[in-house]
Amino acid sequence: MKKNNKIIISLLSLFLLFNFTTIQANDFKANEDYYKQLCSNPETAQKNNSTCLSFNAYLNEKIESANAQINQYKGEMNKHKDDINKQMALAEEFQAKIDGFASEISALQGEIATLEASIKKIEAEIKAREEEIKKKDEIIIERMRKTQSDMRFGYEIDFLFKSIDFATLISSMTIVSDIMNFEAIQIQEINALIEEQKSSQQTLESNKTTIANNIKTIEINKQSTEVLKAEVDIVIANYQKMMADLAALQSQAFADAASVRRQVAANKKALEALPPSNGFTRPLAGGYLSAGVWAYPPNKLGLAAIHLGHDYAAPMGTSIRAAANGIIIASSDNCGSTGALGNWCGSSGGLAGGGNQVHMITSVNGKLYGIMYLHMQSGSPIAKGSVVTAGQTIGRVGSSGNSTGPHVHVEVFYLGTQSISDYVASWNGSLHHNVGMSLSRRCQDNGNTAPCRLNPGVVF
């Protein structure tokens, strides 16, 4: 019965050991940082040597997998050369990987430094133990020299028989026992030191393996970073070209000035009857400012494209209001309500990429302003030539053209102190009022010399 119990206990122990090993292997991926810290610390690594050896094997497999992954990154962007949105999304993923590799390289370099210090410490401990073992060996050897090396026990028996009385015999036996105990203790201490040496050597080899794995990982991370960066650079170049092409198209945006002049003449009485505004009405009753001038916030790729107006985000269909009393000099409504990055819709009668849009001229406090509203919902822009009053609905929020979400993009131009009729009479149809699509003619830079770009935040 006892024998059966021993067998059952042994089998249970093996089962538990197997399951613990399996769980531990599965645990490495989920708790990689924990095991890295455990196995890079000299004290904990020595106490958990077998675990650290298994962890190093896991890291080695991970290295091989990462090495195989490098070539899979190459040429990814060319697969989506006609889809800038897909390229941008991939580039952001790749940039996150690059940032992750940089952090990992830094951490691994710090870990290598810790492990190298640990190796030096362990090597010093090994050397010190070797000296201690050597000294203990010498003590035992010296003891053996003082005895009959081949007749050790004969010497001791002879020593005992020469005792002249019982008390002397007992004393002699005690001396022999002490000698034997001393030698046994020395041997035990040597064996303990040898076991410590073995453990230290294993930790030393584990640390060296970890360093080798870390060096491999750093090299693979650097190679991966180079490949990923080359792919990201392709997207950055494509994006910059796209924005340059858009600016070139937008700089050519002209309305039919002659047609507008005719409409102004036809609405002369309505315009003359329109009282001048004494302030500006915000484009939306609600919403929020999602992007200001003069550049977008840098995205995950570090790109910060020029931004010439304010973006007011609001739900699709939200009413867009006229900033003041005035007239609509251009209107374009030939795009779907939802566009995308790189969608140039809007160039027919308006600004390329502006989607469905409205452009107006208004007089506020004796000064003339041009105001542009872009990315409207399909079917919502008010007609060209319409005379409007402050707060009147002139369109609805959409995401048409070069847009990634519902909002209205608003730009403001200061045009001087002449009347609407006088301005239109000499206007050449430029929808950006001849200030271009750059930051070269900002009102804040040229002392408000008309025409110039005005920060919308100044008036709204």
GULOGU-335237 format. One record per atom (N, C-alpha, C, O): x, y, z; residue in one letter. Coordinates in steps of 0.2 Angstrom, whole numbers, plus 5000, padded with zeros to 4 digits. Example, Ala and Ser with C-alpha at 12.3 -4.5 7.8 and 13.67 -1.06 7.14 Angstrom:
% residues 2
506649725039A;506249785039A;506649845039A;507149835042A;506449895035S;506849955036S;506450005039S;506750065040S;
//
This chain:
% residues 460
500449945000M;500050005000M;500450065000M;500350114996M;501050065004K;501450125005K;501850134998K;501950194996K;501950074995K;502350084988K;501850114983K;502050154979K;501250094983N;500750124978N;500650204980N;500550244975N;500650224986N;500550294988N;501150334985N;501050384983N;501750304986K;502350334983K;502350344976K;502550404973K;502050294972I;501950304965I;501450354963I;501650394959I;500950354967I;500350404965I;500650474966I;500550524962I;501050484972I;501350554974I;501850574968I;501850634967I;502250524966S;502750544961S;502350564954S;502550614951S;501850524952L;501450544946L;501150614947L;501150654942L;500850624953L;500550694954L;501050744954L;500950804951L;501650734956S;502150784956S;502350804949S;502450854947S;502450744945L;502650754938L;502150794934L;502250834930L;501450774936F;500950814932F;500950884934F;500850924930F;500950904940L;501050974943L;501551004939L;501551064938L;502150974939L;502751004936L;502651024929L;502851074927L;502350974925F;502250984918F;501751044917F;501851084913F;501251044921N;500751094920N;501051164922N;500851214919N;501451164927F;501751224929F;502151254924F;502151314922F;502551204920T;503051224915T;502651254909T;502851304906T;502051224907T;501651244902T;501351314903T;501351364899T;501051324909I;500751384911I;501351444911I;501151494909I;501951424914Q;502451474914Q;502651494907Q;502751554906Q;502651444902A;502851464895A;502351514892A;502551554889A;501751494894N;501151544891N;501151604894N;500951654892N;501451614900D;501451674904D;501951724902D;501951784903D;502551694898F;503051744896F;502851804892F;502951854893F;502351784887K;502151834882K;501751884886K;501851944885K;501351864891A;500851914894A;501251954899A;501052004901A;501751924902N;502151964907N;502851974906N;503351954910N;503051994900E;503751994897E;504152044901E;504752024903E;503852094903D;504252144907D;504452114914D;504952134916D;503952084917Y;504152054923Y;504652004923Y;505152004927Y;504651964918Y;505251914917Y;505851944915Y;506451914917Y;505851994912K;506452034910K;506852054916K;507452054917K;506352084921Q;506652114927Q;506952064931Q;507452064935Q;506552004932L;506751944936L;507351924934L;507851904938L;507451914927C;508051874925C;508651924924C;509251904922C;508551994924S;509152034924S;509452054930S;509952084931S;509052044936N;509252054943N;509651994945N;509451934945N;510352004947P;510751954949P;510451904954P;510551844954P;510151934959E;509951894965E;509351854963E;509351794964E;508851884960T;508251844958T;508351794952T;508051744952T;508851814947A;509051774942A;509351704945A;509251654942A;509751714950Q;510051654953Q;509551604956Q;509651544956Q;509051634959K;508551594963K;508051564958K;507751514959K;508051594952N;507551574947N;507851554940N;507651564935N;508451514941N;508851504935N;508551464930N;508551484924N;508151414932S;507851364927S;507251404923S;507151404917S;506951454927T;506451494924T;506751544919T;506451554913T;507351574921C;507651614916C;507951584910C;507951614905C;508151524911L;508351484905L;507751474900L;507851484894L;507251454903S;506651454898S;506451514895S;506251514889S;506451574899F;506351634896F;506751654891F;506551684886F;507451634891N;507851654886N;507751614880N;507851634874N;507451554881A;507251514875A;506651544871A;506651544865A;506251574875Y;505651604873Y;505851664869Y;505651684863Y;506351704872L;506551764868L;506951744862L;506851784857L;507251694862N;507651674856N;507151654850N;507251674844N;506551624852E;506051614847E;505751674844E;505551684839E;505651724849K;505351784847K;505851824842K;505551854838K;506451824844I;506951854839I;506951824832I;506951864827I;506851754832E;506851724825E;506151744821E;506151764815E;505651754825S;505051774822S;505051854820S;504851864814S;505351894824A;505451964822A;505951974816A;505752014811A;506451924815N;506851934810N;506451914803N;506651944798N;506051864804A;505651844798A;505151894796A;504951904790A;504951944801Q;504451994799Q;504752054795Q;504352084792Q;505352064796I;505652124793I;505452134785I;505252184783I;505552074781N;505452084774N;504652094772N;504552114767N;504252074777Q;503552084776Q;503352154776Q;502852174773Q;503752194779Y;503552274779Y;503752304772Y;503452354770Y;504252274769K;504452304762K;503952304757K;503552254756K;503852364754G;503452374748G;502652374750G;502252374746G;502552384757E;501852384759E;501452444756E;500852444754E;501852504756M;501452564753M;501352564746M;500852594743M;501752524742N;501652524735N;500952484733N;500652484728N;500752444738K;500152404737K;499552444737K;499052424735K;499652504740H;499052554741H;499252624738H;499052674741H;499652624733K;499852684730K;499352734728K;499452794727K;498752704726D;498152754724D;497652764730D;497152794729D;497852754736D;497452764742D;497852794747D;498152764752D;497852864747I;498252894752I;497952884759I;498352884764I;497352874760N;497052864767N;497352794770N;497452794776N;497352744766K;497652684768K;498352694769K;498652664774K;498752724765Q;499452734766Q;499552774773Q;499952754777Q;499152824774M;499252864780M;499052824787M;499452824791M;498552784786A;498352734792A;498952684793A;499152674799A;499252654788L;499752614788L;500452644791L;500752624795L;500552704788A;501152744791A;501052764798A;501552754802A;500452774801E;500452784808E;500552724812E;500852724817E;500352664809E;500452604812E;501252594813E;501552564818E;501552604807F;502252594806F;502652634811F;503152614814F;502452704811Q;502752744816Q;502652724823Q;503152734827Q;502152704825A;502052674832A;502552614833A;502752614838A;502652574828K;503152524829K;503852544829K;504252524833K;503952604825I;504652634826I;504752664833I;505252654836I;504252694835D;504352724842D;504352664847D;504752674852D;504052614846G;504052554851G;504752524850G;505052504856G;505052514844F;505752494844F;506252534847F;506652514850F;506152604846A;506652644849A;506652644857A;507152644860A;506052634860S;505952624867S;506252554869S;506552554874S;506152504865E;506352444867E;507152434867E;507452404871E;507452474861I;508152474861I;508452504867I;508952484870I;508152564869S;508452594875S;508352554881S;508852554885S;507852524882A;507752474888A;508252414888A;508552404893A;508352384882L;508752334881L;509552354882L;509952314885L;509652414880Q;510352434881Q;510452444889Q;511052434891Q;509952474892G;510052474900G;510052414903G;510452404908G;509652364900E;509752294903E;510352264902E;510652224906E;510652274896I;511352244895I;511852274900I;512252234902I;511852344901A;512252374906A;512152334913A;512652324916A;511552324915T;511452294921T;511752224921T;512052204926T;511652184916L;511852114916L;512652114916L;512952074919L;512952164912E;513652164912E;513952174919E;514452144921E;513652214923A;513852234930A;513752164934A;514152154938A;513152134932S;513052074936S;513552014935S;513751984939S;513752014928I;514251964926I;514851974930I;515251934932I;515052044930K;515752054934K;515652034941K;516152014944K;515052054944K;514952034951K;515051954952K;515351934957K;514651924948I;514651844948I;515351814947I;515551774951I;515751844942E;516451824941E;516851834947E;517251794949E;516751894950A;517151904956A;516951854962A;517451834965A;516351844963E;516151794968E;516451724966E;516651684971E;516451704960I;516651634958I;517451634959I;517651584962I;517751684958K;518451684959K;518651684967K;519051654969K;518251724971A;518351714978A;518151644981A;518551624985A;517651614978R;517451544980R;518051494978R;518251454982R;518351504972E;518851464970E;519451474975E;519751414977E;519651534977E;520151544982E;519951504989E;520351474992E;519351514991E;519151484997E;519151404997E;519351375001E;518951374991I;518951304990I;519651284990I;519851234993I;520151314987K;520851304987K;521151294994K;521551254995K;520951344998K;521251355005K;520951295009K;521351265012K;520351275008K;520051215012K;520351155009K;520551105013K;520451145003D;520851085000D;521551085003D;521751025005D;521851135004E;522551135006E;522551115014E;523051085016E;522051135017I;521951115024I;521951045025I;522251015029I;521451015021I;521350945021I;521950905019I;522150855022I;522250925014I;522950895011I;523450895017I;523850845018I;523450955020E;523950965025E;523850915031E;524350885034E;523250905033R;523050855038R;523150785036R;523450745040R;523050775029M;523250705027M;523950685027M;524150635028M;524350745026R;525150735026R;525350715033R;525850685034R;525050735038K;525250725045K;524950655047K;525150635053K;524650625043T;524450555045T;524750505040T;525050525035T;524650445041Q;524850395036Q;524250385031Q;523750355032Q;524450425025S;523950425020S;523550365018S;522950365017S;523950305018D;523650245016D;523450205022D;523050155021D;523650225028M;523450185034M;523150235039M;523250235045M;522650275037R;522450325041R;522150305047R;522250325053R;521650245046F;521350225052F;521750185057F;521750185063F;522350155054G;522850115057G;523150165062G;523350145068G;523350225060Y;523650275064Y;523250295069Y;523450295075Y;522650305068E;522150325073E;522050265079E;522050285085E;522050205076I;521950145081I;522550135085I;522550125091I;523150145082D;523750145085D;523850195091D;524050185096D;523550255089F;523550315093F;523150295099F;523350315105F;522650265098L;522150245104L;522450195108L;522350195114L;522750135105F;522950085109F;523550105114F;523750075119F;523850155112K;524450185116K;524250225122K;524650245126K;523550225123S;523250265129S;523450225135S;523350155135S;523750255141I;523950215146I;523350195151I;523450155156I;522850235151D;522250215155D;521650235151D;521650255146D;521050215155F;520350225152F;520250295150F;519950315145F;520450345155A;520250415154A;520650445148A;520450485144A;521350415148T;521750435142T;521450415135T;521450445130T;521150345136L;520850315130L;520250365127L;520150375122L;519850385132I;519250425131I;519450485128I;519150515123I;519950515131S;520250585128S;520450575121S;520350615117S;520850515120S;521150505113S;520550495108S;520650525102S;520050465110M;519450445106M;519150515104M;518950525098M;519050555109T;518750625107T;519150665102T;518950695098T;519850665103I;520350695098I;520250675091I;520150705087I;520250605091V;520150575084V;519450595081V;519350605075V;518950595085S;518250615083S;518250685081S;517950695075S;518550725085D;518650795083D;518950805076D;518750845072D;519550765075I;519850775069I;519450755063I;519450785058I;519050695064M;518650675058M;518050715057M;517950735051M;517750745062N;517250795062N;517450855058N;517150885054N;518050875060F;518350935057F;518450925049F;518250975045F;518750875047E;518750855040E;518150845037E;518050875031E;517650825040A;516950815037A;516650885036A;516350895031A;516750925041I;516450995040I;516751025034I;516451065030I;517451025034Q;517851055028Q;517551025021Q;517451065017Q;517450965021I;517250935015I;516550955013I;516350975007I;516050965018Q;515350985017Q;515451055015Q;515051075010Q;515851095018E;515851165016E;516151175009E;515951215005E;516651135007I;516851135000I;516351114995I;516251144990I;515951054997N;515351034993N;514851094992N;514551104986N;514751124997A;514251184997A;514451234993A;514151264989A;515151254993L;515451304989L;515451284981L;515251324977L;515551214980I;515551194973I;514851204970I;514751224965I;514251184975E;513651194972E;513451264971E;513151284966E;513751314975E;513651384974E;513951404967E;513751444963E;514551374966Q;514951384960Q;514551364954Q;514451404949Q;514251304954K;513751284949K;513251334947K;513051344942K;512851354953S;512351394952S;512551464949S;512251494945S;513151484951S;513351554949S;513551544941S;513451594937S;513851484940Q;514051474933Q;513451474928Q;513451504923Q;512851444931Q;512251444927Q;511951514926Q;511751524921Q;511951544931T;511751614931T;512151654926T;511951694922T;512851644927L;513251684922L;513151664915L;513051714911L;513051604913E;512851584906E;512151614904E;512151634899E;511751614909S;511051634907S;511051714906S;510751734901S;511451744910N;511551824909N;511951834902N;511751884898N;512451794900K;512751804894K;512251784888K;512351824883K;511851734889T;511351714884T;510851774883T;510651794877T;510651804889T;510151864888T;510451924885T;510151954881T;511151934886I;511451994883I;511551974875I;511352024871I;511651914874A;511751894866A;511051904863A;510951934857A;510551884867N;509851894864N;509651964863N;509351984858N;509852004868N;509652074868N;510052114862N;509752154859N;510652094861I;511052124856I;510752104849I;510652144844I;510552044848K;510152014842K;509552054841K;509352084836K;509152064847T;508552104846T;508652174844T;508252204840T;509152204847I;509252274845I;509452284838I;509252324835I;509852234835E;510052234828E;509452224824E;509352264819E;508952184826I;508352164822I;507952234822I;507652244817I;507852254828N;507452314829N;507752374825N;507352414822N;508352384824K;508652434820K;508552424813K;508352464809K;508552364811Q;508452344804Q;507752354802Q;507552384797Q;507252334807S;506552344806S;506352414805S;505952444801S;506752454810T;506652534810T;506752564803T;506452604800T;507352544800E;507552564794E;507052554788E;506952594784E;506852484788V;506352464783V;505652504784V;505352534779V;505452514790L;504852544792L;504852624790L;504452654787L;505452644792K;505552724791K;505552734783K;505252784781K;505852694779A;505852694772A;505152694769A;504952734765A;504652654772E;503952654770E;503652714772E;503252744769E;503752734778V;503452794781V;503652854777V;503252904775V;504252864775D;504552914771D;504152924764D;504052974762D;503952864761I;503652864755I;502952894756I;502752934752I;502652884762V;501952914763V;502052994764V;501653024762V;502553004768I;502653084769I;502753114763I;502453174762I;503153084759A;503253124752A;502653124748A;502453174745A;502253074748N;501553074744N;501153124747N;500753164744N;501153124754Y;500653174757Y;500853244756Y;500453294754Y;501553264756Q;501753334755Q;501653344747Q;501453404746Q;501753304743K;501553314736K;500853324735K;500653374731K;500453284738M;499653294738M;499453364740M;499053404737M;499753394746M;499653454748M;499853514744M;499553564743M;500453504741A;500753554736A;500253554730A;500153604727A;500053494727D;499653494722D;498953534723D;498653564719D;498653514729L;498053554731L;498153624731L;497753664729L;498653644734A;498853724735A;498853754728A;498653804727A;499153714723A;499253744716A;498553744713A;498453794710A;498153694714L;497453694711L;497053754714L;496653784711L;497053754721Q;496653804724Q;496953884723Q;496453924723Q;497553884721S;497753954719S;497453974712S;497454034711S;497253924709Q;496953944702Q;496153944703Q;495853954697Q;495853954709A;495153954710A;494854024708A;495054074712A;494554024703F;494254094701F;493454084699F;493254034696F;493054124701A;492354124700A;492254164694A;492654204691A;491654164691D;491454204685D;491254274687D;490754284689D;491854314687A;491754384690A;491254424686A;490854464689A;491154414679A;490654454675A;489954434677A;489554474678A;489854374679S;489254344681S;489054374688S;488454394689S;489554384692V;489454404699V;489254484698V;488854504702V;489654514694R;489454584693R;488754604691R;488454644693R;488554554686R;487854564684R;487354554689R;486854584690R;487454504693Q;487054494699Q;487054544704Q;486554564707Q;487654574705V;487654634710V;487254684707V;486854724711V;487354704701A;486954754698A;486154744698A;485854784699A;486054684697A;485254664697A;485054664704A;484454684705A;485454664709N;485254664716N;485454724720N;485554734726N;485554784716K;485854844718K;485454874723K;485654894729K;484754874722K;484254904727K;484254864733K;484254894739K;484254794733A;484254754739A;484854764743A;484854764749A;485454774740L;486054784743L;486054854746L;486354864752L;485854904743E;485854974746E;485354974752E;485455014756E;484854934751A;484354934757A;484554894763A;484354904769A;485154854762L;485354814767L;485754854772L;486254884770L;485654854778P;485954894783P;486654864784P;486754804784P;487154904786P;487854874787P;487854844794P;487454864798P;488254794794S;488254754801S;488754784806S;489254814803S;488554784812N;489054814817N;489354754821N;489654774826N;489354694818G;489754644822G;489654574818G;489354574813G;490054524820F;490054464816F;489654414820F;489654404826F;489354364816T;488954314819T;489354244818T;489654234812T;489454204823R;489854144823R;489554094818R;488854094817R;489954064814P;489654014809P;489153964811P;488653954808P;489253934817L;488853884820L;488553914827L;488853944831L;487953894828A;487653904835A;487953864840A;487953884846A;488153804838G;488453754843G;489153734840G;489553774838G;489353674841G;489953644838G;490553674843G;490453704848G;491153654840Y;491753674844Y;492253684839Y;492253654833Y;492853724841L;493353734836L;493853674837L;494153654842L;493853634831S;494253574831S;494953584828S;495453544829S;495053644824A;495753654822A;495753734820A;495353764818A;496353764823G;496453834822G;496953854816G;497153804812G;497153914816V;497653934811V;498353934815V;498353934821V;498853934811W;498953934804W;499253864802W;499553854796W;499153814806A;499453744804A;499053694809A;498753714814A;498853644806Y;498553584809Y;499053564815Y;499653564814Y;498753534820P;499253504825P;499653444822P;499353414818P;500253434824P;500653384821P;500253314822P;500053304827P;500253274816N;499853204817N;500353154820N;500953174822N;500253094820K;500653044822K;501353034818K;501753004821K;501353064812L;501953054808L;502353124809L;502853124806L;502053164813G;502453234814G;502353284809G;502653334808G;501853264804L;501653314799L;501153364802L;500653354805L;501353434800A;500853484802A;500753534796A;501153584795A;500253514792A;500053544786A;499853614787A;499553634793A;499953664783I;499753734783I;498953724784I;498653684780I;498653774788H;497953774789H;497753854789H;497953884794H;497353874784L;497253944783L;496653974786L;496454024786L;496253924790G;495653954793G;495453914799G;495953884802G;494853924802H;494653884807H;494153824805H;493753834801H;494253774809D;493753714808D;493253714814D;493553704819D;492653714812Y;492153714817Y;491753644816Y;491453634812Y;491853594821A;491553534821A;490853534824A;490753564829A;490453494820A;489753494823A;489353434819A;489653404814A;488853404821P;488453354818P;488353364811P;488153424809P;488353314807M;488053324800M;487453354799M;486953334803M;487353404795G;486653444794G;486553504799G;486053534798G;487053514803T;486953574807T;486953644803T;487353644798T;486553684805S;486453754801S;487153794801S;487453804806S;487353814795I;487953864795I;487653934793I;487253944789I;487853984797R;487554044797R;487954104794R;488654094794R;487654144790A;488054204787A;488354244793A;488054254798A;488954264792A;489354304797A;489054374798A;489054404803A;488754404792A;488554474792A;488054484786A;488054434782A;487854544785N;487454554780N;487854564773N;488454584774N;487654534768G;488154534762G;487854494756G;487254484756G;488254474751I;488054444745I;488454384744I;489054384745I;488154334741I;488554264739I;488854274733I;488554284728I;489554274732I;489854284726I;490054224722I;490254224717I;490054164726A;490154094723A;489854044727A;489754044733A;489553994724S;489253934727S;489453874723S;489353874717S;489653824726S;489753754722S;489453704726S;489453694732S;489053664722D;488653604725D;488653544721D;488153524718D;489253514720N;489253454715N;489653404718N;489953354714N;489653394725C;490053344728C;489553304733C;489053334735C;489753244734G;489353204739G;489453234746G;489953274747G;489053214751S;489153244758S;489753224761S;489953264766S;489953164759T;490553134763T;491153134758T;491053094753T;491753164760G;492353154756G;492853114759G;492653064763G;493453124758A;494053094761A;494653134760A;494653174756A;495153114764L;495853144763L;496053134755L;496053074753L;496253184752G;496453174745G;495853184740G;495953174734G;495253194742N;494653204738N;494653284736N;494553324740N;494753294729W;494853364726W;494153394724W;494153444721W;493653364726C;492953384723C;492853454726C;493053474731C;492553494721G;492453564723G;492753614718G;492553674718G;493153594714S;493553644709S;493053674704S;493153724701S;492453634703S;491953664698S;491553714701S;491053704705S;491753784700G;491453834703G;491653854710G;491353904713G;492153824712G;492453834719G;493153814720G;493553814715G;493353804726L;494053784728L;494153714728L;493753674731L;494653684724A;494753614724A;494853584731A;495253614735A;494553534733G;494553504739G;494053534744G;493953504750G;493753584742G;493353624747G;492653594747G;492253614751G;492553544743G;491853514743G;491353564741G;491453604737G;490753554744N;490153594743N;490353664747N;490453654753N;490253724744Q;490553784747Q;490153844745Q;489753844740Q;490253894750V;489953954749V;490454014750V;490854004755V;490454064746H;490954124747H;490554184747H;490054194743H;490654224752M;490254294752M;490654354754M;491254344756M;490354414752I;490654474754I;490254514758I;489654514757I;490454544764T;490054574768T;490454634771T;491054644771T;490054684773S;490254744776S;490054754783S;489554744785S;490654764788V;490554764795V;490854824798V;491454824797V;490454864801N;490754924804N;491254964799N;491754994800N;490954974793G;491255014787G;491854974784G;492255014780G;491954914786K;492554874783K;492254814779K;491754784781K;492654804773L;492454744769L;492854684770L;493454684771L;492454634770Y;492754564772Y;492454514767Y;491954514764Y;492954464765G;492754404761G;492754344766G;493254344770G;492254304765I;492254244770I;492054184766I;491654184761I;492454134767M;492354064764M;492154014768M;492354004774M;491653974766Y;491353914770Y;491453854766Y;491153854760Y;491853804768L;491953744764L;491653674768L;491453674774L;491653624764H;491453554766H;490753544768H;490553514772H;490253584765M;489553584766M;489253514764M;489453474760M;488653504767Q;488253444765Q;487953454758Q;487753514756Q;487853404754S;487653404748S;486953434748S;486453414752S;486753484743G;486153514742G;485953564747G;485453594747G;486453584751S;486353634756S;486553704754S;486353754757S;487153714750P;487353784749P;486853834746P;486553814741P;486853894748I;486353944745I;486653964739I;487253954737I;486253984734A;486354004727A;486854064727A;486754114731A;487254064722K;487654124720K;487254184719K;486654174715K;487354244721G;487054304719G;486554314725G;486254374725G;486354274730S;485954284735S;486154344739S;486754344742S;485654384741V;485854434746V;485654404753V;485054384754V;486054404758V;485954374764V;486054424770V;486354474770V;485654404776T;485754444782T;486154404787T;486154334787T;486354434792A;486754404797A;486354344801A;485754364803A;486654294802G;486354234805G;485854194801G;485654144803G;485754214794Q;485354174790Q;485754104788Q;486354104787Q;485354054787T;485653994785T;485853994778T;485454004774T;486553974777I;486753984770I;487053914768I;487253904762I;486953864772G;487153794771G;487153754777G;486953774782G;487353684776R;487353644782R;487953604783R;488353594777R;488153584789V;488853554790V;488853484786V;488353444787V;489353474783G;489453414779G;490253394780G;490553414785G;490453344776S;491153324776S;491353314769S;491753264767S;491153354764S;491253344757S;492053364755S;492353404759S;492253344750G;492953364748G;493453334752G;493453274754G;494053374753N;494553344756N;494453354764N;494753394767N;494053304766S;493853314773S;493753244776S;493653194773S;493953234783T;493953174786T;493353164792T;493353124795T;492953224792G;492453214797G;491953284796G;492153334793G;491353274799P;490853334798P;491153394802P;491353404808P;491253454798H;491453514800H;491353564795H;491253554789H;491353634797V;491453684792V;492053724792V;492253744798V;492453724787H;493053764787H;492953834785H;492653844780H;493153884789V;493053954788V;493653994787V;494053994791V;493754034782E;494254084781E;494054154780E;493454164777E;494454204783V;494154274782V;494754314779V;495354304781V;494554354775F;494954404771F;494754474772F;494154494772F;495254514774Y;495054584775Y;495254624768Y;495754614765Y;494654654766L;494754684759L;494754754758L;494754784753L;494754794764G;494854864763G;494154904766G;493854874770G;494054964763T;493555004766T;493055024761T;492555064762T;493054994755Q;492655014749Q;491954974750Q;491854934754Q;491454994746S;490854964746S;490854894743S;491354884739S;490354854744I;490254794740I;490254804733I;490654764729I;489854844730S;489754864723S;490454884720S;490654864715S;490854924723D;491454954721D;491954894721D;492354894716D;491954854726Y;492454794726Y;492354754720Y;492754734716Y;491654734719V;491554684714V;491654714707V;491854674703V;491554774706A;491654804700A;492354794697A;492454794691A;492854794702S;493554784699S;493854714701S;494454694700S;493454664704W;493654604706W;493754554700W;493354554695W;494354514701N;494454474695N;494254404696N;494354364692N;493854394701G;493554324702G;493954284707G;493754224708G;494554304709S;494954264714S;494554244720S;494354294724S;494454184721L;494154164727L;494554164734L;494254164739L;495154174733H;495654194739H;495854264739H;496254284742H;495454304734H;495554374734H;496254404733H;496454444736H;496654364729N;497254374727N;497854374732N;498354414732N;497654344738V;498154334743V;498554274743V;499054264747V;498354224738G;498654164738G;498454114743G;498054124747G;498754054742M;498654004747M;499253984752M;499353924753M;499454044754S;500054034759S;499954084764S;499454114765S;500554084768L;500454134774L;500854194773L;500954234777L;500954214766S;501354274765S;500954334765S;501254384766S;500354334766R;499954394766R;499454394772R;498854394771R;499754384778R;499254384784R;499254454787R;499754494787R;498654474789C;498554544791C;498954554797C;499154614798C;499054504801Q;499454514807Q;500254534806Q;500554554810Q;500454514799D;501154534797D;501154594793D;501754624793D;500654614790N;500754674786N;500354734788N;500254784784N;500154734794G;499854794797G;499154804794G;498954864794G;498754754793N;498054754790N;498054794784N;497554824783N;498554784779T;498554814773T;498154764768T;498354714767T;497554794766A;497154754761A;497454744754A;497754784752A;497254684751P;496954624754P;497454584758P;498054584757P;497154554764C;497554504768C;497154454772C;496554464772C;497454404774R;497154354777R;497054374785R;497554394788R;496454364787L;496354374794L;496254314798L;495854264796L;496554314804N;496354254809N;495654254810N;495354304813N;495254204809P;494554204810P;494454214818P;493854234820P;494854194822G;494754204829G;494754274831G;494454294837G;494954324827V;494954394828V;494154414828V;493954464831V;493854384823V;493154414822V;492554364825V;492054394826V;492754304826F;492254254829F;492354244836F;491954204839F;
//
